[in-house]
Amino acid sequence: MKIIKQGKKRVTARRLTCYKCDCVFEYDRKDLHEDQREPKPWVYCPCCKSAIDVEYWKDYE
């Protein structure tokens, strides 16, 4: 088989390090929290429960 044009890789999870407790964890789209009053989405650290701002979710890299 020969690839003519390389496709984009679908993103299913992202890895993040907590700025407070150094916990390294993965999150996916369903873990995002959003509010109209906040400019960016956030996730909660599973260890210390700190809110961490993240980039908007893109399905493909």
C-alpha positions as CSV (number, residue, x, y, z in Angstrom):
1,M,0.0,0.0,0.0
2,K,1.2,3.5,-0.8
3,I,0.2,6.7,1.0
4,I,-0.5,9.5,-1.4
5,K,-1.3,12.2,1.2
6,Q,-0.7,11.8,4.9
7,G,-3.8,12.2,7.0
8,K,-4.2,14.0,10.3
9,K,-4.0,12.2,13.6
10,R,-7.2,12.2,15.6
11,V,-6.7,13.4,19.2
12,T,-8.4,11.3,21.8
13,A,-6.5,12.5,24.9
14,R,-4.0,15.1,26.0
15,R,-1.3,15.0,28.7
16,L,-0.9,17.7,31.2
17,T,1.2,18.4,34.3
18,C,-0.3,20.3,37.2
19,Y,1.4,23.5,38.1
20,K,0.7,23.0,41.8
21,C,1.4,19.4,42.7
22,D,3.3,18.1,39.6
23,C,0.7,15.4,38.9
24,V,0.9,14.2,35.3
25,F,-2.4,13.1,33.9
26,E,-4.4,12.7,30.7
27,Y,-7.7,14.3,30.0
28,D,-10.1,14.1,27.1
29,R,-12.9,16.3,25.7
30,K,-15.5,15.2,28.3
31,D,-13.3,16.4,31.2
32,L,-13.3,20.1,29.9
33,H,-15.3,22.7,31.9
34,E,-16.5,25.9,30.2
35,D,-18.4,29.0,31.3
36,Q,-19.5,32.0,29.3
37,R,-17.7,34.3,31.8
38,E,-14.3,32.6,31.4
39,P,-12.3,33.1,28.2
40,K,-10.7,29.6,28.2
41,P,-11.8,26.1,29.1
42,W,-10.3,24.4,32.1
43,V,-9.8,20.9,33.7
44,Y,-9.4,20.0,37.3
45,C,-6.3,18.2,38.6
46,P,-7.3,14.7,39.8
47,C,-4.9,14.9,42.7
48,C,-5.2,18.5,44.2
49,K,-8.4,19.6,42.4
50,S,-6.8,22.8,41.1
51,A,-8.4,24.4,38.0
52,I,-5.9,24.5,35.1
53,D,-6.6,26.5,32.0
54,V,-6.2,24.6,28.7
55,E,-6.4,25.3,25.0
56,Y,-9.6,24.8,23.1
57,W,-10.0,21.2,22.0
58,K,-9.1,20.4,18.4
59,D,-10.2,17.0,17.1
60,Y,-7.1,16.7,14.8
61,E,-3.5,17.6,15.1
